[in-house]
Amino acid sequence: MSVVRLLGFGSLPCGCVVGRYREVTTTREVIYVEEKGHACGSAAHRRNQPVKSDRERFARVGLERHAS
């Protein structure tokens, strides 16, 4: 398990709410599903699981910033 820092929240077109995190020891960013959308039909979107960035389009526009 690694220590991560919350960068912000956003949503995917399917309605899932995702959180964007940065690992403290590296500069790698990870996107996790926080809440699955009610109408989401993707079996890959599971709560507390990372989203495969190469398969999903995550809109960084409109991403809420977490106050640090």
C-alpha positions as CSV (number, residue, x, y, z in Angstrom):
1,M,0.0,0.0,0.0
2,S,1.3,3.4,-0.9
3,V,0.6,6.8,0.6
4,V,-1.4,9.0,-1.8
5,R,-2.5,12.6,-1.9
6,L,-6.0,13.6,-3.1
7,L,-5.9,16.0,-6.1
8,G,-9.6,16.3,-6.8
9,F,-12.8,14.7,-7.9
10,G,-14.6,14.4,-11.2
11,S,-17.1,12.3,-13.0
12,L,-17.0,10.0,-16.0
13,P,-19.6,10.2,-18.8
14,C,-21.3,7.1,-17.4
15,G,-22.0,8.8,-14.1
16,C,-19.3,7.3,-12.0
17,V,-17.6,9.6,-9.5
18,V,-13.8,9.3,-9.5
19,G,-11.1,10.7,-7.4
20,R,-7.6,11.6,-8.8
21,Y,-4.7,10.9,-6.5
22,R,-0.9,11.2,-6.7
23,E,1.5,8.8,-5.0
24,V,3.6,10.7,-2.5
25,T,6.8,8.7,-3.2
26,T,6.5,9.0,-7.0
27,T,4.8,11.4,-9.4
28,R,2.4,8.7,-10.7
29,E,-1.3,9.7,-10.8
30,V,-4.0,7.1,-10.1
31,I,-7.8,7.5,-10.7
32,Y,-10.1,5.5,-8.4
33,V,-13.8,4.9,-8.7
34,E,-15.3,6.5,-5.6
35,E,-19.0,5.8,-6.4
36,K,-20.4,3.8,-9.3
37,G,-23.1,5.6,-11.4
38,H,-26.6,4.2,-11.2
39,A,-26.8,3.9,-15.0
40,C,-23.2,2.7,-15.5
41,G,-23.0,-0.5,-17.4
42,S,-19.3,-1.0,-17.2
43,A,-18.2,-4.1,-15.3
44,A,-14.7,-2.6,-15.0
45,H,-16.1,0.3,-12.8
46,R,-16.0,-1.0,-9.3
47,R,-15.9,1.1,-6.1
48,N,-12.4,1.6,-4.7
49,Q,-10.8,0.2,-7.8
50,P,-8.5,2.1,-10.2
51,V,-9.7,3.1,-13.6
52,K,-7.6,2.0,-16.5
53,S,-6.6,5.4,-17.9
54,D,-5.7,3.9,-21.3
55,R,-9.4,2.7,-21.7
56,E,-11.2,5.6,-20.2
57,R,-11.4,9.3,-21.1
58,F,-11.2,11.3,-17.9
59,A,-12.1,14.9,-18.4
60,R,-9.7,17.0,-16.3
61,V,-11.7,20.1,-17.1
62,G,-14.1,20.9,-14.3
63,L,-12.1,18.8,-11.8
64,E,-12.6,20.1,-8.3
65,R,-9.4,20.9,-6.5
66,H,-8.8,19.6,-3.0
67,A,-7.6,22.3,-0.6
68,S,-4.2,21.2,0.8
